[in-house]
Amino acid sequence: MYEPNWMSILPPVLAIILAIVTRQVIISLSIGIWIGFCILESVNPLIGLGFGIDGVINVFTDPGDTRVLVFTLVIGGLIATIEKVGGVRGFIHLLEVRNWVDNPQKAKWLAYCTGIVVFIESNITLLVAGSISRPLFDRYKIAREKLAYIIDSTSAPICILIPLNAWGAVVIGLLASSEIKDPIGVFISAVPYNFYPLTVVAFSAFVIWRGLHIGPMKAAQDRTDKGDLLWPNATPMVDPTLLGSEVHAEAFDKARYMIVPIAVMVLSMPVSLYVTGNGDISAGSGSTSVLWAVLIALSCLWGQVLMARRSRLDDLMNTFLRGAGGFLPVAMILLFALTLGDVASLLGTGTYVAQLTQEAIPHVLLLPLLFLVSSFIAFSIGSSWGTFAIMIPLSMQIALSLDLSPALFLAAVLSGSVFGDHASPISDTTVVSSMAAATDHIDHVRTQLPYALVAASIATLGFLIVGGTVL
């Protein structure tokens, strides 16, 4: 049986370095998967290649992972349909007629507020905010990298502060399995100490208010001011032909083609959690509920369009398939990221890193270290949920054994998991942010990282202060 050791961290770290250096995310993930299975099975590179291929195929044996991949394709079809039937143009026209968004600053606040309001699931938040805001950002010459940063900073950070959504359901379930008597109460008590999400949300608002450009973001904005939406060698994360063109809304372009399906999707999420949890929202399946919500929204949109005779059924189906195909690169990255997460789990990457921090640590340093360790794990495997599964049970064991506040330990783990996920180039939310903003993925990672590091520094200081005064 494989025993976790220093080589356990090699595959995810190698994948991350290669992704940043080569800008080829799928190839970098593939190499990480290949090396991981070679280490895990103690085989030569040629045989390890076969294990790696099987590892990718085995992702589909997990219903939750498969639902995430199907969701990615369905949401692509939904967004393409909303744009095709004039929902985006109609909504933008409505904003202009009401004088709600008529300058660059208001366009940024629209992206921010959309991310705050649509909090049912991070990827849905990203896709909705991106679809609404991207045409306005292009019109007012705001860097797409700034859009990706804003929506990425108001997706997972907001979702992790709300107990009654897919994220809350996962965390509460892990707390319940960790022998915590009042998991919902602990989750709510942790919110005021969840420093990274709180800081990110507040800092992104400050960035919008002051028009702050840090590091590579300044160069991206200068480029956009000159009329270039992307860098010369950049590759947007979505087929450009699927993006809404900058045209005036016509009589049949209605805002309701966007507002109604999105509203239905938002309302369907808690109902689906209730149904899949047999009457207990906290016990509902997040992946199932998200997929159901998107399918219900798509059905609602099709019903609207067909009743209004806006389009024929075969045209809707063709648009859906085209939209799903446009999101295939995202689905591929998610597939390989999930595979890398699986091999990292088999290698005990998270467990090995976590064990290194348990020996002779002063209480004042427990919270900052939990934050940093959770950050590294999430950054390495590209999954905040995967980090939750590793670190929440461990942190709760430490808190209960030391008779310390579980809420504080939970807050440190959640903050670190969100930061690592926020900064990781192999995270699904980072990938979807790039796609929703139609920007190059590595450009998004590079421009967002300085902002994320500022927020992480503030969060680390916060946990150090709390550790010194409360523990």
C-alpha positions, 0 to 999 in steps of 0.5 A, spaced: 500 500 500 502 506 498 504 511 504 504 518 503 511 522 502 514 528 499 513 525 492 505 526 494 505 533 492 509 532 486 504 531 481 499 537 483 505 542 483 508 540 477 501 541 473 501 548 476 508 550 474 507 547 467 500 551 466 503 557 468 509 556 464 506 553 458 499 556 458 497 549 456 492 547 461 490 540 459 497 538 457 499 540 464 494 537 467 495 530 463 502 530 465 501 531 472 496 525 472 501 521 468 506 522 473 501 521 479 499 514 477 507 512 475 508 514 483 502 511 485 503 504 482 510 504 482 511 503 474 515 505 469 512 511 464 509 507 459 505 503 463 503 509 467 500 512 461 495 506 461 493 508 468 493 515 467 488 514 461 484 509 466 484 515 471 481 519 466 475 514 464 474 513 472 472 520 473 465 518 470 464 512 475 463 518 480 455 520 479 457 527 482 463 528 477 459 526 471 453 531 473 458 537 474 461 535 467 454 535 464 452 541 467 458 545 464 455 543 457 448 544 459 449 551 462 453 552 455 447 551 451 443 555 456 447 561 455 448 560 448 440 560 447 439 566 452 444 570 447 441 567 441 434 569 442 436 576 444 435 575 452 442 579 453 441 584 448 434 585 451 437 586 458 442 591 456 437 595 453 433 595 459 438 597 463 440 603 458 433 605 457 432 605 465 439 609 465 441 604 470 448 602 467 450 608 462 458 608 464 464 604 465 463 604 473 456 602 473 458 596 468 463 594 474 458 595 479 453 591 475 458 585 475 459 585 482 452 586 484 450 580 480 455 576 483 452 578 490 445 576 489 446 570 485 449 565 490 446 558 489 452 555 486 459 558 484 459 556 477 452 559 476 454 565 479 460 566 474 456 564 468 450 569 469 454 575 471 459 574 465 453 573 460 450 580 463 456 584 464 461 582 458 458 586 453 458 592 457 465 591 459 467 591 451 463 597 450 466 601 455 473 598 454 474 595 461 479 589 461 476 582 460 481 580 466 478 585 470 471 582 469 474 575 470 477 578 477 470 581 479 466 575 478 471 570 481 471 575 487 464 574 488 462 567 486 465 562 491 467 567 496 459 569 497 457 562 496 461 560 502 458 565 507 451 562 505 449 556 509 443 554 504 446 553 498 450 547 495 456 550 498 453 550 505 450 543 504 457 540 503 460 543 509 454 542 514 454 535 511 462 534 513 461 537 520 455 532 521 460 527 519 465 529 524 461 529 530 459 536 531 453 536 535 450 543 531 453 543 524 449 549 522 450 553 528 457 552 527 457 554 520 453 560 522 458 562 528 464 561 523 462 566 518 464 573 522 471 569 522 471 567 515 476 572 513 478 571 506 471 571 503 469 577 507 476 581 505 475 579 498 468 581 497 470 588 501 476 589 497 473 588 490 468 593 492 474 598 494 478 596 487 471 598 483 470 604 487 477 607 487 479 604 480 485 600 483 489 597 478 495 592 481 501 589 477 499 586 470 492 588 471 494 595 469 497 593 463 491 589 461 487 595 462 492 599 458 491 594 452 483 595 452 484 602 452 487 602 445 481 597 443 485 590 444 480 586 448 486 580 448 493 580 448 496 578 441 497 570 443 491 570 448 486 564 447 479 566 450 476 560 454 470 560 449 468 560 442 468 567 440 462 566 435 458 564 441 459 571 444 453 576 443 455 581 438 455 589 440 448 591 436 442 594 438 436 591 441 430 590 436 423 589 438 423 581 439 429 582 444 426 581 450 429 582 457 425 576 460 428 571 456 434 572 461 431 574 467 425 569 467 430 563 466 435 566 471 430 567 476 427 560 475 434 557 476 435 561 482 429 559 485 430 551 483 436 550 487 433 550 494 427 547 492 432 541 489 436 541 495 430 540 499 427 534 494 434 531 494 435 531 501 428 528 503 426 534 506 432 537 509 436 542 505 442 541 508 442 534 506 441 535 499 445 533 493 449 540 491 451 537 484 444 534 483 441 540 485 445 544 480 444 540 474 436 540 475 436 547 476 439 549 470 435 544 466 429 547 469 431 554 467 433 551 460 426 548 459 423 554 461 426 558 456 424 554 451 417 554 453 417 562 453 421 562 446 416 557 443 410 560 445 412 567 443 414 563 436 421 567 437 424 560 434 423 553 432 424 547 436 430 545 431 433 552 431 433 551 439 436 544 439 441 547 434 443 553 438 443 548 444 448 543 441 452 549 438 453 552 445 454 546 449 460 545 444 463 551 445 464 549 452 467 543 451 474 546 452 472 548 459 469 541 460 475 538 458 479 542 463 474 540 468 475 533 467 482 533 467 482 537 473 478 532 477 482 526 475 488 530 478 484 531 484 483 524 484 490 521 483 492 527 489 487 524 493 490 517 492 497 519 493 494 522 500 497 529 498 492 533 502 493 528 508 501 528 508 501 536 508 496 536 513 500 531 518 506 536 517 503 541 521 500 537 527 507 536 531 508 541 536 505 547 534 503 553 539 496 555 539 497 562 537 499 559 530 494 554 529 489 558 525 494 561 521 497 555 519 490 551 518 489 557 513 495 556 509 495 549 509 488 549 506 490 554 501 496 550 499 492 544 498 486 547 495 491 551 490 495 544 489 489 540 487 484 546 484 478 544 489 476 547 495 470 542 496 476 537 495 480 541 501 473 541 505 473 533 505 480 533 507 481 539 512 474 539 515 474 532 519 482 533 521 481 540 523 474 538 527 478 533 531 484 538 533 479 543 535 475 537 539 481 534 542 484 541 544 477 543 547 477 549 542 472 553 538 470 549 532 467 555 529 474 558 529 477 552 526 472 551 521 473 559 519 480 558 517 479 551 513 474 555 509 478 561 508 484 557 506 480 553 501 477 558 498 483 562 497 487 556 494 481 555 489 481 562 488 488 563 486 489 556 483 490 555 475 487 548 475 481 550 479 474 549 476 471 556 478 478 560 476 477 556 469 469 558 469 471 565 471 476 565 465 470 562 460 465 567 463 469 573 461 471 570 455 479 572 456 485 567 456 485 563 462 492 564 464 492 572 463 486 571 468 490 567 473 496 572 473 492 579 473 488 576 479 493 573 483 496 580 486 489 582 488 488 575 492 495 575 495 493 582 498 486 579 501 490 573 503 495 577 507 489 581 511 486 574 512 492 571 515 493 577 520 486 576 522 487 569 524 494 571 527 490 576 531 484 571 533 489 566 535 493 570 540 487 573 543 481 568 543 485 561 543 
